[in-house]
Amino acid sequence: MKKEERQAAALSRPMTKRQLSRHQRETRLRRIIYLATAGVTVLIVAVLAFGYYRVNYGLGDDPVANVGNTSISTRTLAEAMGYYNSLYYSQAVATQKLIVDNQEAAKTDAAKQKLVDAANLRLRQLSSQLQALDSVALDNLVEGVILKNVAASQGFTIDQADRDRALVSEFDLGVQQLVDGADPSQIQAKLDNPTADDIAAAKATQQQVLANGSIMSGADFNRLILEPDVYRAKVRQTVYANVPTHGPQVHAAHIMSDTEQQAKDALAMLKQGNLDFAATAKQLSTDTSTKDKGGDLGWFPKGVMDPAFEQAAFSLEVGQVSDPVQTSYGWHIIKVLEKSDDRPYDPQILAGLRAQAYQKWLSDQRSQDANKVTYLEDDAKLGWAQAHMPTPPMPTPQPTTAPTQAPSGAAPTTAPAGATPAATPAAPTPQG
């Protein structure tokens, strides 16, 4: 019998009980293996699908912060980051144009040079804000929720005039306060009463910044940006009313050194009497913003200088010179030139004091349960927000020459309304 015939005959015979039992076990085992393989495959696909969803969609719903009972989602953070990225970039382009347009005239015109210096300072502020876009956007969102909570509790209302003022203020460049020597109070007065042309220009800028809705819808802009701006203006009006506009002040000059020994050497030169204080400051001071003015810091009240510097200055009599005083900026020899028990604050000083008062108000609000802030951001959420941040095509900025070094004692220009600067604007502090 051939091999094929023998195999056919074997297959045609019925299986024994042992063969049948083994066949059944093998069949069940194969079925279990098939089911297990299918289950593992489904699980892998599900895990991959869930991971894809989390990365591309799910993380957007996770909170990056809670303010009282209100959550701020990663998706909202991404939207706000897109808005501030577009806002700050467009302001940087406009500020660079301002520098280019005035740079030649600034060589012979002190007022134009002051404007160029302010624009360069604003440009550096914008650069810092763009580099810290996630924290800037999140802080603004948190502040917006706090302002809305306060507005709801105090019954604030919004009319069209409020919206127009907030819109014009939102798109202010932050350097215009120095055009024609205008001080902050004059600029604020202009923003409080915008003309029809001002409002139309602000609306045009709004469309440009929102890129016709691809960055943020009009409804979201009103909810996340404009309404908090309105409430901020109302709160500031109340807070500012409680900030004195005049008070005790000192007019002082200083010689700054990097080390205590250098300060002692400067003091020794003064005692020798070969040079007066101003000449010694010009020769030895490391504060580049005041040395050419003989170290003159101008008038300042309490609360704006380094505490150690302030204590020494206010304790001296007119004409007295201090021993070396250490601050976080270095070592100082201080001379009091004038003192007054009641003197109007310089507009820049007053702006700094008001900014401090508002920040204190905001800090007080955060301490209340209704506005308690819990930050929940992490690298994954921030990465998701960065990846999903809407970004329009950006115009190419015009090149400028190296920024003129802003005086270290000068008060910074006003940040855009609604924007939280890298550092809260403060009044002058002795720096190097």
C-alpha positions in Angstrom: 0.0 0.0 0.0 1.3 3.4 -0.9 2.1 6.0 1.7 -0.8 8.3 0.6 -3.2 5.4 0.8 -2.1 4.5 4.4 -2.5 8.1 5.6 -6.0 8.2 4.0 -7.0 5.0 5.7 -5.7 6.2 9.1 -7.8 9.4 8.8 -10.9 7.5 7.9 -10.7 5.4 11.0 -12.6 6.7 14.1 -10.3 8.3 16.8 -9.8 6.4 20.0 -10.9 8.0 23.3 -7.3 9.0 24.1 -6.9 10.6 20.7 -10.2 12.4 21.0 -9.4 13.7 24.5 -6.0 15.0 23.3 -7.6 16.6 20.2 -10.2 18.4 22.3 -7.4 19.7 24.7 -5.4 21.0 21.7 -8.5 22.7 20.2 -9.3 24.4 23.5 -5.6 25.5 23.9 -5.6 27.0 20.4 -8.8 28.8 21.1 -7.4 30.3 24.4 -4.2 31.3 22.5 -6.3 33.0 19.8 -8.5 34.8 22.3 -5.5 35.9 24.4 -3.7 37.2 21.3 -6.8 39.1 20.2 -7.2 40.5 23.7 -3.6 41.7 23.8 -3.9 43.2 20.4 -7.1 45.0 21.4 -5.4 46.2 24.6 -2.4 47.5 22.7 -4.6 49.3 20.2 -6.6 50.8 23.1 -3.5 52.0 24.9 -2.1 53.5 21.8 -5.5 55.2 21.0 -5.8 56.5 24.5 -2.2 57.8 24.4 -2.9 59.5 21.1 -6.1 61.0 22.5 -4.4 62.2 25.7 -1.6 63.8 23.7 -3.7 65.4 21.1 -7.0 66.0 22.8 -7.4 64.8 26.4 -4.7 66.9 28.0 -6.5 70.0 26.7 -9.4 69.3 29.2 -7.0 68.9 32.2 -6.8 71.9 34.5 -3.6 73.9 34.8 -5.0 75.9 37.7 -8.0 76.2 39.9 -9.1 79.6 41.2 -11.7 79.0 43.9 -14.3 76.8 42.2 -13.2 77.8 38.7 -10.9 75.6 36.7 -8.6 76.9 33.9 -8.0 74.2 31.3 -4.9 73.5 29.3 -6.9 74.3 26.1 -7.8 77.7 27.5 -4.1 78.3 28.4 -3.1 77.4 24.8 -5.6 79.8 23.4 -4.4 82.6 25.7 -0.8 81.8 24.9 -1.6 82.2 21.2 -3.3 85.6 21.9 -0.4 87.0 23.9 2.1 85.7 21.4 0.3 87.5 18.6 -0.2 90.7 20.8 3.4 91.0 22.0 4.9 90.1 18.6 2.8 92.8 16.8 3.8 95.3 19.5 7.4 94.3 19.1 7.2 95.0 15.3 5.5 98.4 15.9 8.0 99.3 18.6 10.9 98.5 16.3 9.3 100.7 13.7 9.1 103.5 16.3 12.8 103.1 17.0 13.7 103.1 13.3 11.6 106.2 12.6 13.1 108.2 15.4 16.7 106.9 15.6 18.2 109.5 13.3 16.5 112.4 15.0 17.5 111.1 18.4 21.1 111.9 17.6 20.4 115.6 18.0 17.0 115.7 19.8 17.0 114.8 23.5 13.2 114.2 23.5 13.5 111.8 20.6 16.4 110.0 22.4 14.3 109.6 25.4 11.6 108.1 23.3 14.1 105.7 21.6 15.4 104.7 25.0 11.9 104.0 26.2 11.1 102.0 23.1 14.2 99.9 23.5 13.3 99.2 27.1 9.8 98.2 26.0 11.3 95.9 23.4 13.3 94.1 26.0 10.2 93.8 28.2 8.3 92.2 25.2 11.2 89.8 24.6 11.0 88.7 28.2 7.3 88.2 28.0 7.5 86.2 24.8 10.1 83.9 26.4 7.9 83.3 29.4 4.7 83.1 27.5 3.1 80.2 29.4 3.6 81.8 32.8 2.5 85.2 31.5 -0.7 83.8 30.0 -1.5 81.6 33.0 -1.0 84.5 35.5 -3.3 86.7 33.4 -6.0 84.0 33.2 -5.8 83.6 37.0 -6.0 87.3 37.6 -9.0 87.5 35.2 -10.9 84.9 37.2 -10.2 86.7 40.5 -11.3 90.0 38.9 -14.6 88.4 37.7 -15.2 86.9 41.1 -14.8 90.3 42.7 -16.9 92.0 40.1 -19.7 89.5 40.7 -19.5 90.0 44.5 -19.6 93.8 44.1 -22.1 94.0 41.4 -19.9 95.6 38.7 -21.6 96.2 35.4 -20.1 96.8 31.9 -21.3 99.3 29.3 -20.1 100.1 25.8 -18.0 103.0 27.0 -16.2 100.6 29.4 -15.5 98.2 26.5 -14.2 101.0 24.3 -11.8 102.3 26.9 -10.6 98.8 27.7 -10.1 98.0 24.0 -8.0 101.1 23.4 -5.9 100.5 26.5 -5.4 96.8 25.6 -3.6 97.7 22.3 -1.6 100.6 23.6 2.1 100.2 22.7 3.4 100.9 26.2 5.9 103.6 25.1 3.5 106.4 24.0 3.6 107.9 27.5 7.0 109.4 26.6 5.9 110.9 23.3 6.1 114.7 23.7 7.1 114.3 27.3 3.7 113.0 28.4 3.6 111.6 31.9 1.5 108.5 33.0 -1.4 110.6 34.3 -1.7 112.4 31.0 -1.7 109.1 29.1 -4.3 107.6 31.5 -6.5 110.7 31.0 -6.3 110.1 27.2 -7.1 106.4 27.6 -10.1 107.3 29.8 -11.6 109.4 27.0 -10.7 107.8 23.7 -11.8 109.5 20.5 -13.7 107.7 17.8 -10.5 107.4 15.8 -8.7 105.8 18.8 -11.5 103.2 19.1 -11.5 102.5 15.3 -7.7 102.0 15.4 -8.0 99.7 18.4 -10.6 97.6 16.6 -8.4 97.3 13.5 -5.5 96.2 15.7 -7.7 93.7 17.5 -8.6 92.1 14.2 -4.9 91.9 13.3 -3.9 90.4 16.6 -6.8 87.9 16.6 -6.0 87.1 12.9 -9.7 87.2 12.0 -10.6 84.6 14.6 -7.9 82.0 14.0 -6.1 83.0 17.2 -9.2 83.5 19.4 -12.9 84.1 18.7 -14.5 87.4 19.4 -16.5 85.8 22.2 -13.5 84.3 23.8 -11.6 87.6 23.5 -14.5 89.4 25.3 -14.6 86.7 28.0 -10.9 86.1 28.6 -9.3 89.5 27.8 -11.7 92.4 27.5 -14.0 91.8 30.5 -11.1 91.3 32.9 -9.6 94.5 31.5 -12.8 96.4 32.3 -12.9 95.0 35.9 -9.2 95.7 36.4 -9.7 99.3 35.4 -12.6 99.6 37.9 -10.6 98.0 40.7 -7.6 100.2 40.0 -9.7 103.3 40.2 -10.7 102.3 43.7 -7.2 101.2 44.8 -5.5 104.3 43.3 -7.8 106.6 45.1 -6.3 105.4 48.4 -2.7 106.0 47.3 -1.4 109.4 48.5 -0.1 111.7 45.8 2.4 113.5 48.1 4.3 112.8 51.3 7.8 112.9 53.0 10.6 112.6 50.5 14.4 112.8 50.3 16.6 114.1 47.5 19.8 112.1 47.6 22.9 111.2 45.7 25.0 108.0 46.0 28.3 106.5 45.1 27.9 102.8 44.4 30.7 100.2 44.7 31.0 96.5 44.2 32.8 95.8 47.5 32.8 97.2 51.0 36.5 98.1 50.7 35.8 100.1 47.5 33.1 102.0 49.4 35.5 102.7 52.3 38.1 104.0 49.8 35.5 106.3 48.3 34.5 107.6 51.7 38.2 108.2 52.5 38.6 110.3 49.3 35.6 112.4 50.4 37.0 113.0 53.8 40.3 114.1 52.3 38.4 116.9 50.6 40.3 116.8 47.3 37.0 116.2 45.3 33.4 117.0 46.2 30.7 114.3 46.3 29.6 114.8 42.7 33.1 114.6 41.3 33.9 111.5 43.3 30.7 109.8 42.1 31.7 110.6 38.5 35.1 109.1 39.1 34.2 106.0 41.2 30.5 105.1 41.1 29.6 101.9 39.4 26.0 103.1 38.8 26.2 104.0 35.1 22.8 105.6 35.2 23.7 108.3 37.8 27.5 108.7 37.9 27.5 111.3 35.2 25.0 113.2 37.2 27.2 113.2 40.2 25.2 110.2 41.6 22.0 112.2 41.8 19.0 109.9 42.4 16.4 112.7 42.5 13.5 112.8 45.0 12.0 109.6 46.3 9.5 108.7 49.1 9.6 105.7 51.4 8.7 102.3 49.9 10.5 102.5 46.6 14.2 102.0 47.5 16.0 99.0 48.9 15.0 99.0 52.6 18.6 99.4 53.9 19.2 102.3 51.5 16.0 103.9 52.4 16.6 103.7 56.1 20.0 105.3 55.8 18.8 108.1 53.5 15.8 109.1 55.7 17.9 109.0 58.8 20.5 111.5 57.5 20.3 115.3 57.8 20.7 117.5 54.8 24.3 117.7 53.8 25.3 114.5 55.8 27.2 111.6 54.2 26.6 108.0 55.3 29.0 105.3 56.2 29.0 102.4 53.6 25.6 100.9 53.3 25.1 97.4 51.9 22.1 96.6 49.7 21.3 93.8 47.3 22.8 95.9 44.5 26.2 96.6 46.2 27.7 99.1 48.6 26.7 102.7 48.8 27.9 106.0 50.1 24.8 108.3 50.4 24.5 112.0 50.7 21.2 113.8 51.4 20.8 116.9 49.3 17.3 118.0 50.3 14.4 116.8 52.5 10.7 117.6 52.5 8.0 116.5 54.9 5.3 116.9 52.3 6.1 117.0 48.6 4.1 115.9 45.5 5.3 112.6 44.0 6.9 112.6 40.6 4.5 111.0 38.1 6.8 108.0 37.5 7.1 107.5 41.3 3.3 107.8 41.8 2.8 105.3 39.0 5.1 102.8 40.8 3.4 103.3 44.1 0.0 102.7 42.5 1.3 99.6 40.8 2.5 98.3 44.2 -0.9 99.1 45.7 -2.7 97.1 43.1 -0.4 94.1 43.4 -1.0 94.2 47.2 -4.8 94.2 46.5 -4.4 91.2 44.2 -2.3 89.4 46.8 -5.0 90.0 49.4 -7.7 88.6 47.1 -5.6 85.4 46.6 -5.6 84.8 50.3 -9.4 84.5 50.4 -11.0 81.0 49.9 -13.2 82.2 47.0 -10.0 83.1 45.1 -7.5 80.6 46.4 -5.2 79.6 43.6 -3.9 76.1 43.1 -1.5 75.7 40.2 -1.6 72.3 38.5 0.6 72.8 35.4 3.3 70.3 34.6 5.7 69.7 31.7 3.2 67.5 29.8 0.4 70.1 30.0 2.7 73.0 29.2 4.1 71.0 26.3 0.5 70.3 25.0 -0.4 74.0 25.3 2.8 75.0 23.4 2.1 72.5 20.7 -1.5 73.5 20.3 -1.1 77.3 20.7 -2.6 79.0 17.6 0.0 80.9 15.7 -0.7 83.2 12.8 1.9 84.0 10.1 4.2 86.6 11.7 5.5 89.7 9.9 9.3 90.0 9.7 10.5 92.7 12.2 12.7 95.4 10.8 16.3 95.2 12.0 17.5 97.9 14.5 20.8 98.8 16.0 21.8 97.6 19.4 19.4 98.9 22.0 20.4 101.9 23.9 21.0 101.0 27.6 18.1 102.2 29.6 19.0 104.1 32.8 19.0 101.7 35.7 17.2 104.2 37.8 14.5 105.0 35.3 11.0 103.7 35.9 9.9 101.2 33.2 7.3 102.1 30.7 3.8 100.9 31.3 3.1 97.3 30.2 0.1 96.6 28.0 -3.2 96.6 29.9 -4.1 93.1 30.7 -0.5 91.9 30.4 1.5 90.8 33.4 5.0 91.9 32.9 8.0 89.8 33.9 8.5 92.1 36.8 5.8 94.4 38.2 6.6 98.0 37.3 8.2 99.7 40.3 9.7 103.0 41.1 13.5 103.5 40.8 15.9 101.5 42.9 19.6 102.1 43.1 21.2 99.6 40.7 24.4 98.9 39.0 
